[in-house]
């Protein structure tokens, strides 16, 4: 954004604000043409700023993803590393449900994909991995669990429960079952 004319920066900010509202209302499938109409610009202007739907969605969620990454860094200092990891995963799940479309953005590419290195998924993966590695070192989580496994779990729960009448309650139940396991002993 640096080096752009002030009107181009204002256009970008306005389009992004409109996109945030559209994505909140319609999820990841929000119409780029509707965003352009509502913003009062041509669809070519939207595509100049955001060449792909994924680029637009990444921009929409960037600030909140940054906050979730900061939260992970804060939680790394907690005494109970397993509880810290689970708290962060719950917060990620809650935001994924509240911010329609985030789970779709996270599901676009596996974290190890080279093209995804500057993405919401990669940022969340790096932040969550620090929490996970600490929990594994403290023997609070199995050593064969990866951050990809956990993000897949969160994305799956968010996508599977988003259409329920009370998605948060349904997602919380699915999350608790996944964390506890289905055995009677909790292992």
C-alpha positions in Angstrom: 0.0 0.0 0.0 2.9 2.4 0.5 3.7 4.3 -2.6 0.1 4.4 -3.7 -1.8 7.6 -4.4 -4.0 8.7 -1.5 -7.2 8.1 -3.6 -6.0 4.6 -4.3 -5.5 4.0 -0.6 -8.9 5.4 0.2 -10.4 3.2 -2.5 -8.7 0.1 -1.1 -9.9 0.9 2.5 -13.4 1.6 1.3 -13.6 -1.6 -0.8 -12.2 -3.6 2.1 -14.8 -2.2 4.5 -17.6 -3.1 2.1 -16.0 -6.5 1.6 -15.9 -7.1 5.4 -19.7 -6.3 5.6 -20.5 -8.5 2.6 -18.4 -11.4 3.9 -20.0 -11.1 7.3 -23.4 -11.3 5.7 -22.8 -13.9 3.0 -19.7 -15.8 4.0 -16.8 -16.6 1.7 -19.0 -16.7 -1.4 -19.8 -13.0 -1.2 -20.2 -11.6 -4.7 -17.2 -9.6 -5.9 -19.6 -7.8 -8.2 -21.9 -6.9 -5.3 -18.9 -5.6 -3.4 -18.0 -3.4 -6.3 -21.5 -2.0 -6.7 -21.9 -1.3 -3.0 -18.4 0.3 -2.9 -19.4 2.5 -6.0 -16.5 1.2 -8.1 -16.1 -1.0 -11.1 -15.4 -4.7 -10.7 -12.0 -4.1 -12.4 -11.1 -1.7 -9.5 -11.9 -4.4 -7.0 -9.8 -7.0 -9.0 -6.9 -4.6 -9.3 -6.7 -4.4 -5.5 -7.7 -8.0 -4.9 -6.9 -10.2 -7.9 -8.5 -13.3 -6.5 -11.3 -14.1 -4.1 -8.7 -15.6 -1.8 -6.7 -12.3 -1.8 -9.9 -10.4 -0.8 -10.8 -12.8 1.9 -7.2 -12.8 3.3 -7.4 -9.0 3.5 -10.8 -9.2 5.2 -9.5 -11.5 8.0 -5.9 -10.2 8.3 -6.4 -7.9 11.4 -8.3 -10.6 13.4 -5.8 -13.3 12.4 -3.1 -11.0 13.6 -4.9 -10.6 17.0 -5.2 -14.4 17.2 -1.5 -14.8 16.5 -0.7 -12.2 19.3 -3.0 -14.1 21.6 -1.1 -17.3 20.9 2.2 -15.6 21.8 0.6 -14.4 25.1 -0.7 -17.8 25.9 2.8 -19.3 25.4 3.7 -17.8 28.8 0.9 -19.7 30.6 1.9 -22.4 33.2 -0.5 -25.1 31.8 0.6 -25.4 28.2 -2.2 -27.9 27.2 -4.8 -25.6 28.6 -3.2 -22.6 26.8 -3.3 -24.5 23.5 -6.9 -25.6 24.0 -8.0 -22.0 25.0 -6.4 -20.7 21.8 -8.1 -23.4 19.7 -11.4 -22.5 21.2 -10.9 -18.8 20.4 -10.0 -19.7 16.9 -13.1 -21.9 16.6 -15.3 -19.2 18.0 -13.9 -16.6 15.6 -14.2 -19.0 12.7 -17.9 -19.3 13.5 -18.5 -15.6 14.1 -16.5 -14.5 11.0 -18.3 -16.3 8.2 -15.8 -17.3 5.6 -12.7 -17.6 7.7 -12.9 -21.4 7.8 -13.2 -21.3 4.0 -10.1 -19.2 3.8 -8.2 -21.5 6.0 -9.3 -24.5 4.0 -7.9 -23.2 0.7 -4.4 -24.6 1.0 -2.4 -26.9 3.3 0.0 -25.0 5.5 3.1 -26.6 3.9 2.1 -25.4 0.4 4.8 -22.9 -0.7 2.2 -20.5 -2.1 0.4 -20.3 1.2 3.4 -18.9 3.2 2.1 -15.4 3.3 -1.5 -16.2 4.3 -3.8 -16.3 7.2 -3.4 -20.1 7.5 0.4 -19.9 7.5 0.3 -17.2 10.2 -2.1 -19.1 12.4 -0.1 -22.3 11.8 3.1 -20.7 13.0 1.4 -19.1 16.0 -0.4 -22.3 17.0 2.7 -24.4 16.4 4.5 -22.6 19.2 1.7 -23.5 21.6 1.6 -27.1 20.3 5.3 -27.7 20.6 5.3 -26.4 24.2 2.3 -28.7 25.0 4.1 -31.7 23.4 7.3 -30.9 25.4 5.3 -30.8 28.6 3.6 -34.1 27.6 0.2 -32.5 27.6 -0.4 -33.5 24.0 0.6 -36.5 22.0 3.9 -36.1 20.1 2.4 -37.2 16.8 -0.1 -34.3 16.6 0.7 -31.5 14.2 -0.6 -28.0 13.9 -2.1 -29.1 10.5 -4.1 -31.8 12.4 -5.4 -29.2 14.8 -6.3 -26.6 12.2 -8.0 -29.2 10.1 -10.0 -30.2 13.2 -11.0 -26.6 13.9 -11.9 -25.9 10.2 -13.9 -29.1 10.0 -15.9 -28.3 13.1 -16.5 -24.8 12.0 -17.7 -25.8 8.5 -19.8 -28.7 9.8 -21.6 -26.7 12.4 -22.0 -23.2 10.8 -25.5 -23.9 9.6 -27.0 -25.2 12.9 -29.5 -23.0 14.7 -26.9 -22.6 17.5 -23.6 -23.2 15.8 -21.5 -22.2 18.8 -23.1 -24.8 21.1 -22.8 -27.5 18.5 -19.2 -26.6 17.7 -18.3 -26.5 21.4 -19.7 -30.0 21.9 -17.8 -31.3 18.9 -14.6 -29.7 20.1 -15.0 -31.2 23.6 -15.6 -34.6 22.2 -12.6 -34.3 19.9 -10.4 -33.2 22.8 -11.6 -35.9 25.2 -11.9 -38.7 22.7 -14.7 -41.1 22.6 -13.4 -43.7 25.0 -14.9 -44.0 28.5 -11.5 -43.3 30.1 -10.8 -40.1 28.1 -7.8 -41.6 26.3 
